[in-house]
Amino acid sequence: MPESDRTQVLESGAYKEERSVSYQFGRKVSSLPWRWLAISVFVLSNVLNFLDRQLLAAVAPTLRQTFHLSNTQYGALVSAFSFAYALMTPFAGLFVDRVGLNAGVVTAIAMWSAASISTGMVSTFGGLLITRASLGLGEACALPILSKANASYMRPSEWGLANAAGSVTVTIGSIAAPLLVALVAPRYGWRSVFVISGSLGLLWIMLWRFTAWRIPTRTEPAATRSLVPLPIMLRDRRLLRVAVAYALVMTVFILWLNWTTVYLVQEHHLTQTAANRYFAWIPPIFGTLGGLFSGWLAFQWIRRGADALKARIRICILCAPLFVITAFIPYLHSASLAIGAVAVSLFACQSVISSLNVIPLDLFGPGRAAFSMSLLACAYSLMQTFVSPLIGASVDHFGFSAVCTAVAVLPLLGVGILRGAVK
């Protein structure tokens, strides 16, 4: 396609028209609470997503003892999830764009809830690999679904705010996982927490069916149905820059959401229960604050007339220097100081990620919301697939110092690559 035609598709039509319309439930959405109710229920689904995902990290010391696992084998469990997630995510995005939110979310949550329950029933390392891969297949739809809900119910100026609300899911799920393990596992065993988590997902399906039945059907504008052709999206270098930046920044997320409990037990000699109860749930709170800060700042700048894409990239550049603190965490001899530094690291990560999650909507519009988000999630999962075993092997042989230094540098490289997307 000629460059002029390509530019016309990207800069007019679907997205430009979409920015000028109001979604309707027979009247203006802005006069009704339905869109916020819908987003809230989808946010809850992503809370369960991260709860299921983070339980493995919270019980990692027990699993290593029960199954006689090395850190490298534990990293392989994380990679099994990530590899399946990465393979399925692009297809999941196309699936959600094709069948819509209702069918997509019910199918996905049923799959990952069954996988979570099955995790509590396996008795071999191979069984754990299979259930974690199955969980990855189901959760591949999670971020595309949340992006699609954001694009479907919110106005473009609110995309950053709604995505920031979605970042709360990381915090709540990540807090709930160690607390659930600390409260339930000592009395009922580690297997029970996976069964409880999976059962909550099945209950959510009932909640959404009940809620969706009461939310009036949205009258979808023609702009939403006008899709940017996939070949144009996939050839757009801006999307490639955003995907690479996303993967590099998410190395911070990979490290602390999968290894915080292990780090506290190994480096500060805490018990698993003490690490989860007093420390591991704190950094995700600051991660949420980072996401909210990013969404609020973008909303303010865009409302004052700033270009949306430039505003989000400016936020990424503003937060990037905070990543440097990650390199100094292994040298902090107090668990309290270390967890504070981890909190700053996750604040920076979620501030940048919250902006990156919305940039594909700025570029390609709501019609491709699920698919464009799925490409970012795929990039992140591929990164996690290869990085997690490397983290495990590095921790086994060199400790956390080398890992933290590398993770401090990679996000800075990602933000540098991202700057080219504004051109």
C-alpha positions in Angstrom: 0.0 0.0 0.0 1.4 3.5 -0.9 2.6 5.5 2.1 -0.1 8.2 1.5 -2.8 5.6 1.7 -1.3 4.0 4.7 -1.1 7.4 6.5 -4.7 8.1 5.6 -5.9 4.9 7.2 -3.9 5.5 10.4 -4.6 9.2 10.8 -8.3 9.3 9.7 -11.3 7.1 9.6 -11.6 4.7 12.5 -9.6 6.4 15.2 -10.3 10.0 14.2 -14.1 9.4 14.0 -14.0 7.4 17.2 -12.5 10.3 19.1 -15.5 12.5 18.1 -18.4 10.3 19.1 -20.1 9.5 22.4 -20.9 5.9 23.2 -24.6 5.4 23.7 -26.9 3.1 25.7 -29.8 4.7 23.9 -28.6 8.0 25.4 -25.2 9.4 26.2 -23.0 7.1 28.3 -21.6 10.0 30.2 -25.0 10.5 31.9 -25.0 6.9 33.2 -22.8 4.9 35.6 -23.0 1.7 33.4 -19.6 2.1 31.8 -17.8 2.5 35.1 -19.7 -0.5 36.5 -18.7 -2.6 33.5 -15.0 -1.5 33.8 -15.1 -2.3 37.6 -16.3 -5.8 37.0 -13.6 -6.3 34.3 -11.0 -5.0 36.7 -12.2 -7.6 39.2 -11.6 -10.3 36.6 -8.0 -9.1 36.2 -7.6 -9.2 40.0 -8.3 -12.9 39.8 -6.0 -13.2 36.9 -3.0 -11.9 38.9 -4.1 -13.7 42.0 -3.9 -17.0 40.1 -0.6 -16.0 38.5 1.1 -14.8 41.7 0.2 -17.8 43.9 3.2 -19.7 42.4 5.6 -17.0 43.6 4.0 -16.9 47.0 4.4 -20.6 47.6 7.8 -20.9 45.8 9.8 -21.8 48.9 7.4 -24.6 49.8 7.2 -25.9 46.3 11.0 -26.0 46.1 11.1 -28.0 49.2 8.2 -30.3 48.3 9.3 -31.1 44.8 13.1 -30.6 45.5 13.4 -27.8 42.9 16.4 -25.6 42.1 15.9 -21.9 41.3 16.5 -22.9 37.7 13.6 -25.4 37.8 11.4 -22.8 39.5 12.3 -20.4 36.6 11.3 -23.1 34.2 7.8 -23.2 35.8 7.5 -19.4 35.2 8.7 -20.0 31.6 6.1 -22.7 31.0 3.4 -20.2 31.8 5.1 -17.5 29.7 5.7 -19.6 26.7 2.1 -20.8 26.4 0.9 -17.2 27.1 3.1 -15.8 24.3 2.0 -18.4 21.8 -1.6 -17.9 22.5 -1.9 -14.1 23.1 -2.0 -12.9 19.4 -4.7 -15.4 18.6 -6.5 -14.5 21.9 -6.5 -10.8 20.8 -8.0 -11.7 17.4 -10.5 -14.0 19.1 -11.7 -11.3 21.5 -12.0 -8.7 18.7 -14.0 -11.3 16.7 -16.4 -12.7 19.3 -16.7 -9.7 21.6 -16.3 -9.2 25.3 -18.9 -11.5 26.7 -17.9 -14.7 24.9 -14.2 -13.9 25.2 -14.1 -13.3 28.9 -16.3 -16.3 29.9 -14.2 -18.7 27.8 -10.9 -17.3 29.1 -11.8 -17.3 32.8 -13.3 -20.8 32.7 -10.0 -22.0 31.2 -7.6 -20.4 33.7 -9.8 -21.2 36.7 -9.8 -24.9 35.8 -6.0 -24.7 35.4 -5.6 -23.1 38.8 -7.7 -25.7 40.5 -5.7 -28.4 38.7 -2.4 -26.9 40.1 -3.5 -27.8 43.6 -4.0 -31.5 42.6 -0.7 -32.4 40.8 2.0 -34.4 42.5 5.0 -34.1 40.1 7.2 -31.4 38.6 5.9 -32.4 35.2 2.4 -31.9 36.3 3.2 -28.4 37.5 4.7 -27.6 34.1 1.5 -28.7 32.4 -0.9 -26.8 34.7 1.2 -23.6 34.5 1.2 -23.9 30.7 -2.6 -24.4 30.8 -2.9 -21.3 33.0 -0.9 -19.3 30.4 -3.2 -20.4 27.6 -6.3 -19.2 29.5 -4.8 -16.0 30.8 -3.6 -15.0 27.3 -7.0 -13.3 26.9 -6.8 -11.3 30.1 -5.0 -8.1 28.9 -6.7 -8.0 25.5 -10.1 -8.3 27.2 -9.3 -5.4 29.6 -8.1 -3.3 26.7 -11.2 -4.1 24.7 -13.4 -3.2 27.7 -11.6 0.1 28.1 -12.0 1.0 24.4 -15.6 -0.1 24.3 -16.9 1.7 27.4 -14.7 4.7 27.9 -14.1 7.9 25.9 -10.6 8.4 24.4 -9.7 11.1 26.9 -10.4 8.6 29.7 -8.4 5.7 28.3 -5.4 6.5 30.5 -7.6 6.7 33.6 -9.4 3.5 32.9 -6.1 1.7 32.2 -4.7 3.1 35.5 -7.7 1.6 37.3 -6.7 -1.6 35.6 -3.3 -1.3 37.1 -5.0 -1.7 40.5 -5.5 -5.3 39.5 -1.8 -6.0 39.7 -1.6 -4.6 43.2 -4.7 -6.3 44.6 -3.9 -9.6 43.0 -0.3 -9.4 44.1 -1.2 -8.5 47.6 -4.0 -11.1 47.8 -1.6 -13.9 46.7 0.9 -13.7 49.6 -1.8 -12.9 52.1 -3.9 -15.8 51.0 -0.9 -18.1 51.3 0.1 -16.8 54.7 -3.5 -17.2 56.1 -4.6 -20.4 54.5 -1.5 -22.5 53.7 -0.2 -23.1 57.3 -3.6 -24.6 58.2 -4.9 -26.2 55.1 -1.8 -26.7 52.9 -0.4 -25.0 49.8 -2.7 -26.9 47.5 -5.9 -25.4 49.0 -4.9 -21.8 47.9 -5.0 -22.8 44.2 -8.4 -24.5 44.6 -9.8 -21.4 46.3 -8.4 -19.1 43.7 -9.8 -21.1 40.8 -13.2 -21.4 42.4 -13.3 -17.6 42.7 -12.9 -17.3 38.9 -15.9 -19.6 38.4 -17.9 -17.4 40.7 -16.9 -14.3 38.7 -18.4 -15.8 35.6 -21.8 -15.9 37.4 -21.3 -12.3 38.5 -20.5 -11.0 35.0 -23.5 -12.9 33.5 -25.7 -11.3 36.1 -24.2 -7.8 35.5 -24.1 -7.9 31.7 -27.7 -8.9 31.6 -28.6 -5.6 33.3 -26.3 -3.3 31.4 -28.2 -1.9 28.4 -26.7 -2.8 25.0 -24.3 -0.2 23.7 -25.1 1.2 20.3 -21.7 0.8 18.6 -20.7 3.7 16.2 -19.6 2.8 12.7 -16.1 4.0 13.5 -15.6 1.1 16.0 -16.4 -1.4 13.3 -13.9 0.2 10.8 -10.7 -1.7 11.4 -7.1 -0.8 10.5 -6.0 -3.6 8.2 -3.7 -6.1 10.0 -0.9 -5.8 7.4 -0.7 -2.1 8.0 -0.5 -2.6 11.8 2.2 -5.2 11.6 4.3 -3.1 9.2 4.1 0.0 11.4 7.5 0.5 13.0 5.9 2.5 15.9 4.1 -0.6 17.0 7.4 -2.6 16.9 9.1 0.1 19.0 6.3 0.1 21.6 6.4 -3.8 21.8 10.2 -3.9 22.3 10.0 -1.1 24.9 7.2 -3.0 26.7 9.2 -6.2 26.9 12.3 -4.5 28.2 10.5 -2.4 30.9 8.5 -5.5 32.0 11.8 -7.2 33.1 11.3 -5.2 36.4 7.8 -6.6 36.7 9.1 -10.1 36.0 11.8 -9.9 38.6 9.8 -8.6 41.6 6.4 -10.2 41.0 8.1 -13.7 40.6 11.1 -13.4 42.9 10.3 -11.1 45.8 9.5 -13.8 48.3 12.5 -15.9 47.2 14.7 -12.8 47.5 13.5 -12.1 51.1 13.9 -15.7 52.1 17.3 -16.2 50.5 19.0 -12.8 51.1 17.4 -11.6 54.3 16.8 -15.1 55.9 13.0 -14.6 56.5 10.6 -17.4 56.7 8.1 -17.7 53.8 5.2 -16.7 56.0 7.0 -13.7 57.4 8.2 -12.6 53.9 4.6 -12.8 52.6 2.9 -11.3 55.6 5.1 -8.3 56.3 6.9 -7.4 53.1 5.9 -9.0 49.7 2.6 -7.3 49.4 4.0 -3.8 49.8 5.7 -3.1 46.4 2.6 -3.8 44.4 0.8 -1.0 46.2 3.4 1.4 44.9 3.1 -0.2 41.5 -0.6 0.8 41.5 0.3 4.3 42.6 2.6 4.5 39.6 -0.2 3.5 37.2 -2.6 5.9 38.7 0.0 8.7 38.6 0.6 8.0 34.9 -3.1 7.9 34.0 -3.9 11.1 35.9 -1.0 13.0 34.5 -1.8 12.0 30.9 -5.5 12.9 31.5 -4.4 16.4 32.7 -2.0 17.0 29.8 -4.4 15.8 27.1 -7.2 17.9 28.6 -5.0 20.9 28.3 -4.4 20.2 24.6 -1.3 18.1 24.5 -1.0 15.4 21.9 -2.0 12.1 23.5 0.9 10.1 22.1 3.5 12.7 23.0 2.1 13.0 26.5 2.3 9.3 27.2 5.9 9.1 25.9 6.9 12.2 28.0 5.6 10.4 31.1 7.8 7.4 30.3 10.9 9.6 29.9 10.0 11.4 33.2 9.9 8.1 35.2 12.8 6.4 33.6 15.6 7.6 36.0 13.8 5.8 38.9 14.8 2.4 37.4 18.4 3.0 38.5 17.6 2.2 42.1 17.0 -1.4 41.2 20.8 -2.0 40.9 21.4 -1.0 44.5 18.7 -3.3 46.1 21.0 -6.3 46.8 23.4 -4.0 48.7 20.8 -2.9 51.2 21.2 -4.9 54.4 17.8 -4.2 55.9 14.7 -6.0 54.5 12.7 -2.8 55.1 15.0 -0.7 53.1 15.2 -3.3 50.3 11.5 -3.6 50.0 11.2 0.2 49.9 13.6 0.3 47.0 11.7 -2.5 45.3 8.5 -0.4 45.7 10.2 2.5 43.9 11.3 0.2 41.1 7.8 -1.1 40.6 6.4 2.5 40.8 8.5 3.4 37.8 7.6 0.2 36.0 3.9 0.6 36.3 4.0 4.3 35.5 5.7 3.5 32.2 3.6 0.4 31.5 0.4 2.2 32.1 1.3 4.6 29.3 2.5 1.8 27.0 -0.8 0.0 27.4 -2.7 2.9 25.9 -0.4 3.9 23.1 -1.7 1.2 20.6 -5.2 2.7 21.1 -3.8 6.1 20.2 -2.2 4.7 17.1 -4.9 2.3 15.8 -8.2 3.0 17.6 -10.7 0.8 19.5 -11.4 -1.6 16.6 -8.1 -3.3 17.1 -7.9 -2.8 20.9 -7.6 -6.5 21.9 -5.2 -7.4 19.1 -2.8 -4.5 19.6 -2.7 -5.2 23.3 -2.2 -8.9 22.6 1.0 -8.0 20.7 2.4 -6.2 23.7 1.5 -9.0 26.0 3.1 -11.5 23.6 6.4 -9.5 23.6 6.3 -9.4 27.4 5.7 -13.2 27.6 8.4 -14.0 25.2 10.8 -11.9 27.3 9.7 -13.7 30.4 10.0 -17.1 28.8 13.7 -16.6 28.2 14.5 -14.3 31.1 13.0 -16.3 34.0 15.4 -19.3 33.6 18.3 -16.9 33.3 17.2 -15.1 36.5 17.0 -18.5 38.2 20.5 -19.6 37.0 22.0 -16.3 37.8 20.6 -16.4 41.3 21.9 -19.9 41.8 25.4 -19.0 40.7 25.9 -15.3 41.4 23.1 -14.2 43.7 20.8 -11.2 43.0 23.4 -8.6 42.4 24.0 -9.3 38.7 20.3 -9.8 38.1 19.4 -6.4 39.6 22.1 -4.6 37.7 20.8 -5.9 34.4 17.2 -5.2 35.2 18.1 -1.6 36.1 19.6 -1.1 32.6 17.1 -2.8 30.3 14.1 -0.5 31.0 16.3 2.5 30.3 17.1 1.0 26.9 13.4 0.4 26.4 12.4 4.0 27.0 15.2 5.1 24.7 13.8 2.9 21.9 10.3 4.2 22.6 11.2 7.8 21.9 11.3 7.0 18.2 7.6 6.1 18.2 6.6 9.7 18.5 8.1 10.6 15.1 
